[in-house]
Amino acid sequence: MHIKCFWMSVVSVVVSVWATAAAQAADPPSTKLALSFKPKQADVEYDRPSEKDYAKCKVKVVRKGKASGWVVTGPGGETLRRFMDTDGDNTVDRWGYYLRGLEVYRDIDSNGDNKIDQYRWLNSAGSRWGIDNNSDSFVDTWKVISAEEASREAVRALITGNLKILQPLLLSEEDITQLGIPSAVSKQLLDQTADPAAKLQKNRSAAKGLSSNTKWLQFINSIPATIPAEQVGANTDLFVYENAMATVETGKSTALVQIGEMVRIGNGWKLAGIPQLMDQNSVQVGGILMHPAVADTANPPVGSTSDDPGVKKLIDQLQKLDANSPASTASRSEIKKYYVDRASILSELRKQSKAPELRAQWTRQLTDGLAAGAQTGVYPAGLDRLKELETQVKKSSEDNDVISYVTYRRMLAEYNIGIRAATDEKQPAIQKKWLKDLEQFAKQYPESRDASEAILQIAIAEEFNGKTKEATAWYRKLVTDYPDAASSSRAAGAVRRIELEGKPLQLSGQGFPSGTVNSEDFRGRVLLVIFWATWSKPSTEDLPQIRALYEKYHSSGFEIIGVNIDEEPSQISSYLKQHKVTWPQIHEPGGLVESPPSKKFGIIMPATMFLVDRTGKVVSRDANVTDLKTSVPQLLEGKNSKLGSGAGLKGAKTN
């Protein structure tokens, strides 16, 4: 059986399969024609050889079952393109584009009408999968899209003002129905995205400095929050980012874009608001779903159905106020008034509540509101009111759980406000007081739900200050006293890292973009392990010198493993290419806090480096570039290298 292949046009590729033994295979299309095809989406990074290399490229016919098509290979035999007829109807319906031998993007004609209606980004290009119902090159529905990728699309919509880009990202009525969110809450959510065209243009007009040259840089949020179904009265648990942000590059400076509340719908993420550029007068407003008022509406406090007319009136006022809470684009005065009015109602409810459980819940909600208002800068007086509330709960001998709840949030608000406003000279004193407050809190309220977090903050601060012994003691206390705390495994990892020197390194993880990377495979060589992130300035600043060391000593037995701790992998490939990084990489989801490699060693900042000798034992768990210039050649020569690690992170560069 022979295959006769021909190109119908630049838009449609046809593969004909002839079943007669006498048929002769026609010449495949020319390399130039095969490489003239481009992805329908413009943001794809793929291999594009220069015309002078076309002669070294090849186009060959491939068949597998009923599927057939062409594969274009480059000068080194690497795959550049793959155009396939997957259903045997003699028409190409899948166009694949490759980068460094891996497919990174695919155009798909899923219904055989010779029009591309699906776009998929693959491997190092990310996880997006878009559906284009009318084949106009704009995605109508995202079948798969990560939160980070959704933020990038949102920024693109803001830059271009194109509603077609933004619309499929917005939370819809169908999404809300699917989640089973109650009408009282869904109305607030839908109000945020109502009339998106007008709101997008308004935000774009106010976005001074944005232009077609503005570039999305990164998604700067930590892990998403889980909202139990019963908290909002939904059908299922919700996964949300309360107030997602992204950084963009505008010329020589960077700026923040508020993406707002994001909700996971199936395999994608949706926005509950319109993106806007932040400036010095902008106010960051928390999301609707994580607002205490939403929990009140769906799951009111025990005893809130009091027969007392006064209490009923106050609850009605609170629900009405929350139903009309200001949007993220509201003025500072509107948002301040909301915080003030809500605090007044909650204060009165707290006073009139007789049941301890009900009084405690109103107190927590009042605390959260005052702390949020104070820390956003919209309601500065909220901190004073929070201090007054703390005094009241301590005087009234309320439950220790309530007292500790108010105390910790007052401490946190006071610290955040103080450190943000302090000069460089005053910051050490504020840090010292914060550390003292944390120690006192952990001692006074050991049963508090916040005690484990306080201890973790103390341990990290002690390590930064170079007090390794004290830090280790605090980390151990967290592991021993609070084994079920979310931060316990991270603390155990920190102890493992601090005590790593002289011990064999055991590190294995998912390779980027594929495979597995294991430190054991580098036994017999001098190995440097670098925990890094694309958003970390120190990681980037150290790269030129590290790359120079690698180029100089690699042939002598010097190896490097990079462990990337970005939340999402979409920026890794371009970063590695830009900075000419060629050594193996590990990347697993979870970022700095939750990724398995980072958690295993309790990594607290990027640019942390381990140096390992030829026997596989760790020589330094806190190496720096200056040390490496001396220690790497010494270790390669078989000499012992004494590094000054273990001195802590005091004075280290931060991101």
N, C-alpha and C positions, 0 to 999 in steps of 0.2 A: 504494500500500500504506500502510495506517495502522497505528499502534501503539496498543494499548489497554493501559494500565498500572494496576495496582492493588496494594495492600499486603495481604498475607494476614494478617500479625500483626507484633508487634514483634520476634519472633524470626526469622521467615522472610519474605523479600521475593520476590514473584513478578512476572515480566514475561511477558505473553502477547502473541504476535505474530499478528495476524489478517490472513489473506491475501486477504480479500474486499474489493473496491474500495468496497463500500457501508459497511464498518465505520467507525465514527467513533472518533477518539482520545479516550479518557476523560481527565478532568482528572488531572494528575499529583498525587502526594501533597502535602499542605500542607508549607510550610517547617518549621513547628513539629514535625510528625511526622518529617520527614526528618532534622532536627537532633537528634531525641531519641535516636537510636541512639548507642551508645558502644562504644569498643574493648573487646574481651574482656580485654585486659591493662591493668592500672591505671596503668602507668608511662609512658603515652604523652602527650607534650605536643603538642596540636593546637589549631587555631583553633576557638574556641567563642564566636560572637557573642552579645551580650545579646539578650533578647527584644524590646527596643525597636528593634533593628535587623532583626528578622525581616522586616518589611515591605519592606526594601531588598534582601533576598535573593531568589533565584530558583531554581526547580527546573525543569530541562528534560530532555526525553527525548533520548537519544543512541543512535545505532546505528553499528556498524562491522562489516561482514560479518555473521556470524551472531550477533555479540555485541550486546547492547542493555541499556539501563538508564537510570539517572538521574544527573545531575550537579547538585550544589547549588553555587551561586555566591554570593559575599558582596556587600556594598554596593559594593565597588570592582571587581566583576567577577571577583575572584580565586576559584579553586576551593576549596571547603570540604569537599565529600564527593563520592565517586563510587561508586555501587552498581551492579554489573554482573552480568548473566547472560552468562558467557563461552562457554558451550558450546551455547547455543540451545535449552535444555530448558525455557525459560519460568520458571526459578527463579534468583533472584540467588544467586551463589556467591562473590562477592568484594566486600568492603566496604572502601573506601579513605578514609583520614582525612588531611587536609592541614594544613600549617603554612606560612604566608606563600607560598601558591601551589604548594608542592611536597608530593607525597605522602610522609608520614613513617611511616605504619603501614597494614597491610592484614590483615584477617581473611579467611580462605579456607575454603570448604567444597570440598574437593578430590574427594570421592567422591559428591556429589549426594544425601547422606542428610539434608540440612537441618540439619546440625550443623557448627559451625566446628571444623576439625581442624588448621589451620596458622596461625601468627602470623608476620608479617614486619615488621621495622623497616627503614625505607628512608631514603635521603638523609641529612639531618643527624641523624636519630634513630639511626643506626648500621647494623650489618650483621646483626643477629640474625635467624635463621629457625628457628622452633621447630615441632616436630611433636607434636600432641596426639592420641594414638591413641584415647583413650576420651572425648574432648571434655569433660573435667572442668575446663578452663581452666588446667591445669598442663602444662607442656612435658614430654614423655616422652623426646624425643630432640632434640638441637640439630643441625640440618642445617648451620647456619652460626653461629659465634659467635667473636668475637675474644677474645684473652687478657684485654683490659681489661674487656670486657663479662662474661666468665666470672667475673672477680674481683668484679664488682658483684653478680652473682647469688649468688656464694658468701657475700658479706657479708650479703645479704638472707636467705639461709638461716640464717646464724648469728644474726641479729637475731630472726627469727621462730621459729627452731627447727623449721622445716618441712622434713622429709626429702624431700618431693616436689620442692622447689626444688633441693636439693643432689644428689639421686641421679643425674639425667642429666648432671651435671658430673663425676662421679667416673670415673676410669679403670677400665674393666671388663676381664674376662677376654677378651671378644671383641676389645677394642681391642688388648690385648697380643698376641693371636694374629695380628691383622692386621699389627702391626708386626714380628712374628717375634722378639720379645724372648725370650732363653733362659730356661728354667725357673728357674735359680738366681737370676736377677735378678727375674723376674716374681713369684716368691713374696714377695720383699721388698716389691715394689710393692703387691701385693694385700693383704698384711698391714696396710699403712698405711690402707687403706680398708675393711677388714673391720669388720663390725658398725657401720655408719655412724650408725645411729639413736642408739645408746648414746654413741658418741664425740661426736656433735653436741650431744646434751643435756649431756654432761659439760663440753664447751668453752663451751657457752652459760651454764651455771650458774656457771662460773668467770669469765665475762666481766662483771666489775663495771663498771657505768656504761652498758652498752648498753641501749637501750630502743627502743620503736617510733618514737621521734623521731630516732634515730641516722641519719645520712646518710652514704652512701658519697661520698667526695670525689674520689679519684684512684688510679690504678694507678701505682706509683712505681718501675717497673723500666725498665732500658734495653732494648737489643735482645736478642732471644732467642739462645741459644747453639746451635750446630750440632754434634751428636755423630755422627761418622762411623759408618756401620753396623758396620764391623769392630771398633770400639772396644768395643761391647757385644754383638757377635754378632747384631745384628738384621738384618732383611731389607732395611732402608732406612735412610738417614740420619734421625736424630731431631732435632727442633727443640724445645728446652725452655727454660723459665725455671727456674733451679736453686732459687731460694727467693723466689718472688713475694710482694710485700707490697702492701697497700692502706692508704690513710689514710681514717679516718672522723671525722665530727664528732659529738661527744657533748656536747650542751649548748654550753657556751662554750669547750670545749677540743677538741683532736684526739687521736686515738690510732691505733696501728698494728694492723692485722690481718694475721697471717701466713697467706697463701693456700697457701704451700708450693710444692712442685715441680709444674710444669705442662707438659704434653706436647701437641704439636699432633697431632690425629687428623683427617686430611682437611682440611676447611674449618673445623674447630672446635678448641677447646682443652679439655683435660680436666685435672682435679686428681688428684694422686697422694697426697692427704692431706686431712684435715678442717680447715677454717679455724678459727683461734683468735685471740682478742684478746691482744696482747702487753702485758706490764707490765714493771716494772723487774726482776723476777726471771725473766722469760722468757729462753729461749735460742734463738737463731736457728740452726737446723741445716740444713746443705746437703742437696741432693737426692740420691737414690740413683743416678740415671743418670749424674751427673757426678762421682760418687765414684771416686777412683783404683782402689778395690778392684773395682769393676764392670769396669773395663778389664782388670784383672789376670785376672779370672775368664774373660772372653770371649777375651782375647788376651794370654796370659801372656808375660812377658818372655823373650827369647831365652835359652835355656839354663836355664830354670826347671825343666825336667824332669830335674834332676840325679839321679844315682844315689846321692848322699850321703843316707843315712837322716836325718841331722840337718836338712838343708835341706828334705827332703820333709816332715818333721814340722812344721817352721816354716810351710811353705806351707799345709799342712792346717789349722794353727791360725789362720792369717790368713783363710783362706776361711771357716772356721767362725765366726770373730769377725764378719766382715763379713756373713755370712748372718743373723746375729742382732744387727745394729747397732740402737741405740736409736731409737725413733720420735721425731718432732719434739716430742711431748708428754712425753717422758721427763724425769726430774728432772736437775738440774745434776750431781749426784753420779754418776748413771748415765752421762751423756754424757762427763763427765771421765774416768771409768774406761775408757770405750771408747777415747778418745784416748790415754790413757797405755798401755793394753795394746797398742794397735796400733803405737804408736811403739816399744815394746820389741821386738815381733816384727820390725818392719822394720829396726831397728838391728842386730839379730842376723843377719838375712838379708843385710844389707849387709856385715857383717863376714865372713860365710862364703862370699860369692860371689867366685869366682875370675875369671870373665869380666868384662872392663871394661864391656861393654854392659849386662850384668845388674846389676852393681854400680851403674851410673849410673841405671838405672830404679828400683831400690829406693831410691836416694838421693833422687830426685825425689819419689817417693811419700811418703817420710818427711818431706821438706821441706814438702809440701803439707799434710800432717796436722798438723805442729807449728804452721805458720802459721795454719791455720784454727782450731785449738784456742785459740791465744793471742789471736787477734783477736776471737773470739766472747766472750772473757772467761771461758770455762768452764775453760780450762787455762792459767792465767797463766804457769806454769813452762815452758810450751812455747816461749816466746821465748828463755829462757836455753838450753834444749836446742838451739834453732835456731842460736844463736850458737856453741855448742860444735861443732855439725855444720859450720858454716862454717869454723871454725878447723881442723877435721880434714881437710876436703877440700882446703884450701889447703896444709896441711902435707904431705899425701900426693901433691901434684903431680898431681891428677886432671885430666881433660880440662877445658879452660877453659869449655866449654859447661856442664858440671856446676857448676863453681865460680860462674859468673855466675848460674846458675839459683838456687842457694842464696842467694847474696849479695843478689840483687834482692828476693827474697821476705822475707829477714830485714830489709832496709831498709824495705820496705813495711809489714811487720807492726809494726816498731818505731815508724815514723812514725804509723800509724793509732792504735796504742795510746797513744802519747804525746800526740797532738793531741786525742784524745778526753778525756783526763784532765787536760789542762793548763788553767790559769786564763787569762783574757784577757791578763794581763801576760806569761805565759810562752810563749804561742803564737807570737809573732814569732821568738823564738830557735829554736823547734822547726822553724818554716818555713825559717829561714835554714840550719839544719843539713841539712834535707831537700834543699834546693836544691844545697848543696855536695856532698852524697852522690850526688845524681843526676849532677852534672857529672863527678865522679870516676869513677862507674860507666861513663858513656858514653865517657870517655877510655880507661879501662882495658880495657873489654870491647866494643869497637866491632862485633865480629862476633856479639855475643849477640842472641838473638831478642828480648830485652827492651830493647835499646839504643834502638830507634826510639821506644818508649813513654816511656823516660826523657827523651829529647830533647824530645818533645812536652810533657811535664810542665814541663820547664825553660822552654820558650818561653812557655807559658801563664803560669807564675809571673812571668817577667820582664815580660810585658805587664800583668799585674795590678799590678805594682810601678811601672808608668809608664816602664819602660825599653824603649821601642818599638824603638830601634835594635838592642839586644841581642836582643830577642824575634824580630825579623825575621831576624836572622842565624841563630838556632837553627831557626826555621821553614824557612829556605832549606836549611840543612844536612840537615834531615830529608828534604826533597824530593829533594835531590841525591844524598845518600848511601844513602837507603833508598827508592827509587822504588816498590818493590813492597810496602812496608809498608801495612797497612790505614789508618794515620793519615796517609799521605803526601798524599792528596788534600785532607784537612782542613787540613793545614799549608799547602798551596798556596793554599787558600781564604783562610786567615788573612793571608798575604802580600798577596793581592789586596785584602782589606778594608783593611789598614793603608795601602796605597798608593792608595786609592780617590779621595782628595780631588783635585778638579780634573779628574777623568776622567768620561766619560759613564757613567751607571748603566745596566746591562743586567740587568734582573730580570724573569723571566716564570715563571709557575707555575700549577698547577691551582687554579682559584677555588673558594672555599667558599661555598655548597654545590655550585656547578656552574660551568661555563664556564672561561675562562682570564683571568688578570689579567697585564697587561704594562705595565711602567713607561713604555714608549714612548708608550702611549696618553694619558699625562698631560703630554706635552711642551707647554710653553707655560704651565704652572702650577707653583706651588711645591709640591713633593712631600715628604712625610715618610714614610719606611719604618720600620715598627716590628716587630722580631722579638720575639715575646711567647709566653707560655704561661699556661694557666689556673692552673697550680700555682705560678707565680712571683709572690711578694709584691711586688717592685718594679714588675712589669707592672701589677698592680692598683692600687698606690698612685699611680702616675703618671696613671692614666686620667682622673680628674675634671678635672685641669688641661688635659690634651690634648684632651679632649672640649670644654672651654670654648673653647680656641683654634680648634678646628674649627668650632664653631657661630658664632664671631665672624668668622672670616676665610674661611670656605668660599665664600661668595658673591663674594668678591674674588679667588678663584683658588687657594685653599689646599686641597690634597688629601692624603689619607692612604691608604697601603696597609698593612694588617696582615699579617704573615707568622707564622702560628701554628706552633709547634714542639712541640706535644703529640704523643705517640706515636700516639694514636687520636683521632678527631674527635668522639666521642660527647658530650663536655662543651662543645664550642665553641658550639653553638647557644644553649644555656641561659645560658652565660657572656655572650655578646654581648647577649642580650636583657636579662639582669639589669643589665648595665652600660651599656645604651643605646648600644651601638656600632653605627654604621650604615655606616661606610666599608668598601670592598672588602677581602676577605681571601684570602690564599693558604694552602692547607694541603696538604702532601704527606707521605706516610708516612715514618717513620724517626726522628722526634723531633729533639732537639738535635744528636745526633751524626751521624745518617745521612740525614736528609731532604735532598733535593737543594738547596733554597734555602739551608739552614743550612750545608751542606758547601761550597757554592760560595763563601761568604764566611768560612768558618772561624769561625762564631759560637761563642763560648765561654760566653755567658751570655744569658738573656732580658733584655728591655728595652733591647737594643742598637738605636740609632736612626740612620738615615742621613737627612740633609737635602739636598734636591736643588733647584737653582734652575730658573728657567723654561726655560733652554737644555738642561736634562737633565743638567747636570754636578753632581757631588757637592760640596757646600759643607762638610759635616761628616760624618764616618763614625762619630762618637762623641758625638752631640748629647745634651743633657739638657734637661729641662723649663725650667729657668731661662734657658738660652740661647735656647730657642725663642720665649719671650715677646718678646725683642728682635729676633731674626733673622728671624722669619717676616714681620712687617710691613715690615721693611727690604727683604727680597727681593721682596715684593709690589709695593713702590714702585720697584723696579728698582735699589736700592742694593746695593753689595757688602756682604756680611756676613762679618766675620772672627770665626769661632768658635774657642774654645780646645780644639778636639779634637786628638787625637794625644797627649794627656797621659797616656794609659794608663788603666787601670781601678783604680788604687790608691784605696782607700777607697770603692769602689763598693759599693752594696748587693748582697748575695747573696740567693739564693732561700732 
